[in-house]
Amino acid sequence: MLVLMPYCDADRQLADRLYSVTKTACELGDRRQRHKLVRVYCGPDGIVEPFHFGVRPNAGPYTCGQMVCGIADWLPVGCPFLWLEPDCCPTRATFLDEIEDLFDLRVQDQPELCLFGHDKRDMVLSFRFVNGACVYRTTPTLLAALREITYAKPHDQQLGELLMADDQGGAFHRDTNLIRCIWGWQSEPYLEDLRYDVTKALHAFPNAALIHGDKSGALLRAVWGDA
């Protein structure tokens, strides 16, 4: 599987650590020749998500969705890739093999599938969004949706609005417990304490092969030590 790993100057240390861990995991896995890791530099200030951080005058020129779109345009149609953000933590060496296998299986049932990740529903703000760290597949539907991404909201929320509406019957998105997000606590109140101790995610998500939202790197250190 193609793995794209975005980073900026501000999160370079965390991104370097994740790259080292992912490379180690690939070497321990059974398909080391099949997985390709590509680092994507997003500029000094990184990806702008004003919904979370506010508009910064000196911020980089791209939203996350625009960055994904630029890369997706360059890839062959139908190509899947894992967008692996710096605050992710693989929980085991086989995480890429497991995600790839399950994704390939789901595509057989859903030929239009273009988003494969944890479906988060925010009960407070009443919107549905996909985990930002997920498998994207470069279908015409995904590319058209990515081109509509704006600075107004995070790309994961916008993709949820564009591709995960209930009346679409789930044709474009598939939920998976292999990829989970700590910061989905708004839609799962019983997980709220994960904000204060991310290592509890290992018990909260026992089936997860990849956990997103490890902002401090504490979970990565707990799982992989100095690997």
N, C-alpha and C positions, 0 to 999 in steps of 0.2 A: 504493500500500500504506500502511496505517496503521502508523506507527512510534511506539512508546511508549518514552520515554527516562527511566528512573528515576534519581533522584539524591538525595543527602542533603547536609547541610552539610559533612561530612567530605570528600566527593569532588566538591564543587561546581565547583572549578577545572577538574578533568579533564572533568567533564560539560559545562561551558560550552564547552570546546575541542572536544569531540566534536560538540556541537550545531552549532557554527559550521562544522565540516568537513562534517557531514551536509547542512546547508543549502546549502553551496557545491556539494556533489556533486549535490544535487537540481536546482540551477539550471543545472548543466552537462549534466545528463542530458536524455533526450528526452521524459520524461513528468513534467515538474515539476508539472503540475496534478493528477497522480494520486496523488502521495505526500503524506501528511499527517503532520507531525511534532508530537508531543504530549509535553511534559515532565511527568513524574510525580514530585512531591515526596514523599519517604518519611520526612520528619522529621529532626531534628537528628542522630540516630545511625544512621539508615538501616535497612537490611534485616538482620534477624538470621539468621545461619547458624551456630548454635552448634557444629556439627560441625567447622567451621574455626576459629572464633574464641573459643569458650567463651561461656557465658551471661553477659551483662553486665546487671547490675541496672538500669542506666539506659537500656537499649537500647529502640529503638522497639517498638511493639506488634505489628508484622507480620513474618512470614517472607516470603521472596520469593514462595513459592507462594501464600500468602494474599493478597498484594498483587495477583498476577496474577489470582487467582480473583475478587477484588473488581471488577477492571476487566472481566474476561471476562463476569461476570454482567451487566454494564451494556451490553455490546455485543450486536448482533443474532446469532442463532444462525447458525453457518456463517461468521462474519466472521474472516478471517485478520489477524494483526498480528505485527509484528516487535518482540520485546522486546530493546531495544538498551541494554545496560548500559554504564556510563561507561568501563569498561576495554576497549572494543571499538575496532577500527581498520578502517575501509573502506580497501580497497587501490586502488580505482579509482572514478571518478565514476559508473559505470554499475551499481554494486553493487546498488542497490535494484531496478533494472529486471531484472537478471539473476536475482536471487533470486525476484522475483515471477513471472517467466516460467517458471522451472523448477518452482516450487511449483504454479502453475496446471496445468502439464503432469502433475505427479505425482498431483494430486487426481483427474484424469480416470481414472487407473488404480486409485487407492485412495480410494474415496468416504468412507471413515471416517478418513482421514488427519487428525491433529490436532497432530502434532509434526514439524517439519521442520528438522533441524539435524545437527550432527556427532555420531555415535554413538560415545561413549567407553567403553572397557572397562578397568577398573582391574584389572590382573593381580595386584597386591599385595593389595588389599583384597577382591577377588573380587566386585565389583558392577558393574552396567552402568548408565550414566547418560547423559542427553542434555545437550548443550551448553546452559547456562543462557540464552545469547543465541541464540535461535532463533525460527522462525515458529511461533506457536501458532494454532490454529483452534478457534473456540468451538463444538465439537460437544458433545452431551450426555455423551459418554464422557470428554472432557477436563474438563468442569466437575465431573463426579462424582469424578474422580481428584484434582482440585485441592482439593476440599472435605475430602479425607482428609489433606492436608498437615499436618504437625505441626512442632513446634520440634526434634524429635529429630535430624533429618538435613537436609542441604540439599535444596531442592526438586528440583534436577535429578536427584539420586540417587533420591528417592522416586518421581518420575514414571517413572524408568527401571524401578523395581521394579513399579510399577502398570501400566505401559502397554507395556513393551518386553520382556516375557517371551517366550522362544523359542516357546512353544506358541501364542502369538497370531499367529504367522506374519507379523509385521511390518505388520499391518493399520493400526495407529495411528501408526506412526513411519516416517520415511524419512530415511536418511542422505544427506548431500550434502557434496561437497568444496568447495562455494562458501562454506560457513561452517565454520571450523576453530577449534580452541582450543589455545593454547600450553600450557595446564595439563593437557592430556591426556597428558603425558609418561609417566605411570605405565604407561599401556597401550601406549606407543610409546617404548621405552627409547632408541632412536637419536635422539630429539628432546630428550633431557634437557638438552643444553647451551642450549636456548632459554631456560631459566630465568635464564641469566646474560647472554645477549645476544638480546633479543627480535627485533632486526632480522633475525636469521637466519631468522625465520619466513617472510620474503618468498621465500627460496630453498627452504625446506622445504615450503611450501604454494604452489606456483606457480599453481594454479588458484583459490585462495581469493579471493573478493570481499570477505569480512569475516573478520577474525581477532579472537578473544576472548582476553582474558588479558593485555592490555597494561597492567599495573598501574601502571607509572611514566609512561606516556604517551610513552615513547621511540619506539615504533613509529609512533605517530601523527605525531610530529615528523619522523621519517625519511621518511615517505610524503608528508606534506602541508606540511611546512615551517611557514610562518606564515599559511597560508590561513585 
